[in-house]
Amino acid sequence: DIHLKKMLKQNPIVLDVLEVISLGGGREMIKAIEIIKSILVNTIAVWHIERSSSSSSSSSTKLSREPLISSTILFLNVLAAAEWIPKPLCFVGDIIDVLKPEEVSTLLITIWNFLRDFPPIPEVFTEGESPKRIFPNPAKYANY
């Protein structure tokens, strides 16, 4: 995870590449699951640090957070495009910029828990040119 964190800092285009891959469907993204898990863990860690270090919600604090917000939104859009997370969780990226760091951290942990409990495996995607994820009965993941 530390190696990947350094790589992402040096090559932020990795998220852009994952975004392009995600447009092909979640089944293709499964090949990068370990990278995606690592990015999610690192993103959670950064937001935890941000939560601890930001006691104010001033505009200067929000400006300094802008790169983190942008990369988090891009990453969440990758997960949503790949259909790895269900509705309404897939829309979290739309509201990240108005949330407090502790709320972002909580949402990212919720996504982690969902992916742990309902992993994106080939069997949960339909066959065909544009495979779609088949989510279990919403009652099974209502707690997310």
C-alpha positions as CSV (number, residue, x, y, z in Angstrom):
1,D,0.0,0.0,0.0
2,I,2.9,2.4,0.7
3,H,4.4,1.6,-2.6
4,L,1.1,2.3,-4.4
5,K,0.6,5.5,-2.5
6,K,4.0,6.7,-3.7
7,M,3.3,5.6,-7.2
8,L,-0.1,7.5,-7.3
9,K,1.6,10.6,-6.1
10,Q,4.2,10.3,-8.9
11,N,1.7,9.1,-11.5
12,P,-1.7,10.6,-10.8
13,I,-2.8,9.4,-14.3
14,V,-3.3,5.9,-12.8
15,L,-6.8,7.0,-11.7
16,D,-7.6,8.3,-15.2
17,V,-6.5,4.9,-16.6
18,L,-8.8,3.1,-14.1
19,E,-11.6,5.4,-15.1
20,V,-11.2,4.4,-18.8
21,I,-11.1,0.7,-17.9
22,S,-14.2,1.1,-15.7
23,L,-16.2,2.4,-18.6
24,G,-15.7,-1.1,-20.1
25,G,-17.6,-2.6,-17.2
26,G,-16.9,-4.0,-13.7
27,R,-15.8,-7.4,-15.0
28,E,-12.7,-5.8,-16.5
29,M,-11.9,-3.9,-13.3
30,I,-11.8,-7.2,-11.4
31,K,-8.3,-7.7,-12.8
32,A,-7.2,-4.6,-10.8
33,I,-9.1,-5.4,-7.6
34,E,-5.9,-5.3,-5.4
35,I,-4.9,-1.9,-6.8
36,I,-8.4,-0.6,-6.2
37,K,-8.5,-2.0,-2.6
38,S,-5.2,-0.4,-1.9
39,I,-6.4,3.0,-3.3
40,L,-9.5,2.8,-1.2
41,V,-7.5,2.0,2.0
42,N,-5.1,4.9,1.2
43,T,-7.9,7.2,0.6
44,I,-9.6,6.3,3.8
45,A,-6.3,6.8,5.7
46,V,-5.8,10.3,4.1
47,W,-9.4,11.3,5.1
48,H,-8.8,10.0,8.6
49,I,-5.7,12.2,8.9
50,E,-7.7,15.1,7.4
51,R,-10.5,14.5,9.9
52,S,-8.0,14.7,12.8
53,S,-6.1,17.7,11.5
54,S,-9.0,19.9,10.4
55,S,-10.9,21.5,13.2
56,S,-12.1,24.4,11.2
57,S,-14.1,24.5,8.0
58,S,-12.7,27.7,6.6
59,S,-12.5,28.4,3.0
60,S,-8.6,28.1,3.1
61,T,-8.9,24.6,4.5
62,K,-11.4,23.6,1.8
63,L,-9.0,25.0,-0.9
64,S,-6.1,23.0,0.5
65,R,-8.4,19.9,0.4
66,E,-9.3,20.5,-3.3
67,P,-6.8,17.9,-4.8
68,L,-7.9,15.3,-2.2
69,I,-11.6,16.0,-3.0
70,S,-11.0,15.8,-6.7
71,S,-9.1,12.5,-6.5
72,T,-11.7,11.0,-4.2
73,I,-14.5,12.0,-6.5
74,L,-12.6,10.5,-9.5
75,F,-12.0,7.3,-7.6
76,L,-15.7,7.0,-6.5
77,N,-16.8,7.7,-10.1
78,V,-14.6,4.8,-11.2
79,L,-16.3,2.5,-8.7
80,A,-19.7,3.7,-9.8
81,A,-19.0,3.4,-13.5
82,A,-17.8,-0.2,-12.9
83,E,-21.0,-0.9,-11.0
84,W,-19.1,-2.1,-8.0
85,I,-21.4,-0.2,-5.6
86,P,-25.2,0.0,-5.7
87,K,-27.6,2.9,-5.7
88,P,-27.7,5.2,-3.7
89,L,-24.1,4.5,-2.6
90,C,-22.8,5.0,-6.2
91,F,-23.8,8.7,-6.0
92,V,-21.6,9.5,-3.0
93,G,-19.1,11.2,-5.3
94,D,-21.7,13.8,-6.2
95,I,-21.7,15.2,-2.6
96,I,-18.1,14.7,-1.4
97,D,-17.3,18.4,-1.8
98,V,-19.9,19.5,0.7
99,L,-19.2,16.9,3.4
100,K,-17.0,17.2,6.4
101,P,-13.9,15.0,6.5
102,E,-15.4,12.7,9.1
103,E,-18.4,12.2,7.0
104,V,-16.3,11.4,3.9
105,S,-14.3,8.9,6.0
106,T,-17.4,7.2,7.2
107,L,-18.8,6.9,3.7
108,L,-15.5,5.4,2.4
109,I,-15.5,2.9,5.2
110,T,-19.1,2.0,4.3
111,I,-18.0,1.4,0.7
112,W,-15.1,-0.7,2.0
113,N,-17.5,-2.8,4.0
114,F,-19.9,-3.2,1.1
115,L,-17.0,-4.4,-1.2
116,R,-15.8,-6.8,1.5
117,D,-19.3,-8.3,2.0
118,F,-20.4,-8.2,-1.7
119,P,-17.1,-8.5,-3.7
120,P,-17.1,-7.9,-7.4
121,I,-16.5,-11.4,-8.8
122,P,-17.1,-12.5,-12.4
123,E,-20.3,-14.4,-11.3
124,V,-22.1,-11.2,-10.3
125,F,-21.9,-9.7,-13.8
126,T,-24.1,-10.5,-16.8
127,E,-22.6,-11.9,-20.0
128,G,-22.6,-9.9,-23.2
129,E,-21.1,-6.8,-24.8
130,S,-22.0,-4.5,-21.9
131,P,-22.1,-6.7,-18.8
132,K,-24.1,-5.3,-15.8
133,R,-23.7,-6.2,-12.2
134,I,-26.5,-8.2,-10.6
135,F,-26.9,-6.9,-7.0
136,P,-28.5,-9.1,-4.4
137,N,-31.9,-8.2,-3.0
138,P,-31.6,-4.6,-1.6
139,A,-32.7,-5.9,1.8
140,K,-29.4,-7.7,2.1
141,Y,-27.4,-4.5,1.9
142,A,-29.9,-2.1,3.4
143,N,-27.4,-1.3,6.2
144,Y,-25.0,0.3,3.8
